[in-house]
Amino acid sequence: MKAIVRMAAGAILAWCLIAWPLKSAGEPEWPKAVRDRTWVFPRDHGAHPEFKTEWWYFTGQLADAEGRKFGYQLTFFREGLRRTADASPNPWSVRDLAMAHWTMTNAAADEFRCSDLLSRTGPGLAGWRTETLDVNVLGWSARLENGTIVLHAAKGGMTLDLVLSPRKPPVLHGQNGLSRKGPAEGEASYYASWTDLETRGKIIPRPGRAPSPVQGRSWFDHEFGSGLLAENQTGWDWISLHFSDGRDLMIYLLRRQDRSIESASSGTLIEADGRSRHLNLSEIEVDVRDHWKSPRSGGRYPSRWRIRLPDEGLEVFIRPLIADQEVRPAAMPALIYWEGAVFGEGRARGKAVKAEGYIELTGYAGDLRTVF
């Protein structure tokens, strides 16, 4: 069965590499994120197949009864290969590509493990609903049930079974959820999050272990649009942090080919009561204090940061739980990035504050534009 799955994944990938760059004659362009939308939840936690690219992205830090720390990422991707479906669809028709990435960080053991899946949607292999959050890829799943999110993944002797309960309302990033990624029209995405999710469940972080009850805090990002990077952009640094004073912070910095930061880069500060404020790039300072070089890809990644919001009196120093948290998907080896659990401390509004969260670093090993 494993050999069949590997062969099927290889066939899908080969087909996609051939078909992805092609557009049939008369095929309509994908619509872009260009104007405000009316958000309705839980509908907008579901899929938006009218746009080309979409992901549901979960990260969190957990602890077991002995205080051992873990980090996890579970992300589901929908990538449209064509905007219109076959006139006579069958279960093997391919309109969208489904991918999923799962990582586990075991800080006490200095271990990082990653798994990935690649599939077409039919027949019954992967899919998503449009009216609510309900996405699955070859058995890995994220579903909204009675106001909570239920996550499941299992592969190679590891499992993840978590229940995420929102403690704040959904947050719309950018201007009413229109998150600009460049200066031109359409260089944007629609972007919403649940930034503070109480998390409980069980994990098996390595093969041969019994399930461990865990609890902690998670973050859920949902983003969709039809443009990922502008021609002169090479990647991004994405930061999500929870602070001990109850606030949350998201920052994304898009990097240009000349190593400058795209002026459309921005952030969102979420207060303890759920109120949020858009942050322009001019209000954000991120200084890289050290780097880590991957012995496998050769990618040189930032590994320590000082983050300041001068207008908020916030300054924190951030570092990874472990250095090596580089993701190298087996099904799409050109897509290499660093996705890691981080922590730190500093001061906010004159008081000591601690921080924990996740940082994603793309475009440091290879060129993302060859993938998306």
Helices and strands as residue ranges (DSSP letters): H 2-19, G 43-45, E 53-63, E 69-80, E 96-106, E 111-120, E 126-128, E 134-137, E 140-145, E 148-155, E 158-166, E 171-172, E 178-180, E 188-204, E 212-225, E 233-243, E 248-256, E 266-270, E 276-280, G 281-283, E 285-293, E 300-309, G 310-312, E 314-320, E 326-327, E 337-348, E 351-362, G 368-370
